[in-house]
C-alpha cells in the first residue's frame, strides 16, 4: 500500500519503506512512529492519504 502526503505529494511506499530516514522496507504506515513527519514538508501522519489498492 502507498500513502501520499496531502500537502506536497511525497509518497510513502510500505514495500520500500524510507531507508534514508531509518524506516525499513516492509514497514506498514500504521506502524510508523506517531511523531513521523513527511521528510519533504514536515507535516504529520494525519496529512497522508492512502492511494492505489
C-alpha positions in Angstrom: 0.0 0.0 0.0 1.1 3.5 -0.7 0.3 6.7 1.1 0.7 10.2 -0.3 1.3 13.5 1.6 -1.7 15.7 1.0 0.5 18.8 1.4 3.3 18.1 -1.0 2.7 14.9 -2.8 5.6 12.9 -1.4 4.7 9.2 -1.5 5.4 6.6 1.2 5.5 3.0 -0.2 5.2 0.3 2.5 7.2 -2.1 0.4 10.2 0.2 0.0 10.0 2.0 3.4 12.2 5.1 3.7 15.7 3.8 4.3 17.1 7.3 4.0 15.2 8.2 7.2 15.7 4.9 9.0 12.4 3.2 8.1 12.9 -0.4 7.0 11.3 -1.8 3.8 8.0 -3.6 4.7 7.1 -1.1 7.5 3.4 -0.6 7.5 2.2 3.0 7.5 0.2 2.4 10.8 3.4 1.1 12.4 5.3 4.3 11.7 6.0 6.3 14.9 3.2 8.7 15.9 5.7 11.6 15.5 6.5 10.6 11.9 6.7 13.6 9.6 6.9 13.9 5.9 10.6 14.1 5.0 9.9 16.8 2.4 7.5 19.2 4.0 7.3 18.2 7.7 3.5 17.5 8.1 2.3 14.7 10.4 0.8 11.3 9.6 -2.7 12.7 9.7 -1.9 14.6 6.5 -1.4 11.4 4.4 -4.0 9.6 2.3 -3.9 6.0 1.0 -3.5 5.6 -2.7 -3.8 2.6 -5.0 -5.2 -0.7 -3.7 
